[in-house]
């Protein structure tokens, strides 16, 4: 049971990492147009949050 939970957790993080990288490069402008001029330092600060909250951000972008 713990192994299944670990695989699910790592899968969630892997999907979150892929989404987070896409989000900081392309998707953040869809949420807020003013972020188009944000520097790389700020975008890297958004990466951990976008990894953790990728289902919410994906729903926000798609609607």
C-alpha positions, -999 to +999 in steps of 0.1 A: +000+000+000+028+024+008+045+016-025+013+025-044+010+057-025+047+066-032+042+059-070+011+081-070+029+108-052+059+107-075+036+107-105+018+137-092+052+155-088+064+145-122+032+158-139+035+189-118+071+195-128+062+191-165+032+214-161+052+239-140+079+242-166+053+248-193+035+272-170+064+295-161+074+297-198+041+300-216+010+296-194+015+324-168+007+350-194-028+334-199-035+339-162-022+374-160-011+395-190+011+418-168+035+389-161+048+389-196+076+413-186+085+392-155+121+382-152+135+347-149+141+351-111+105+357-105+094+329-128+117+305-109+100+315-077+067+305-092+079+270-101+075+253-067+040+266-063+030+257-098+043+221-093+022+217-061-009+234-074-009+222-110-045+209-111-059+242-099-038+262-124-047+239-152-084+244-145-079+281-143-061+282-177-086+260-195-116+280-184 
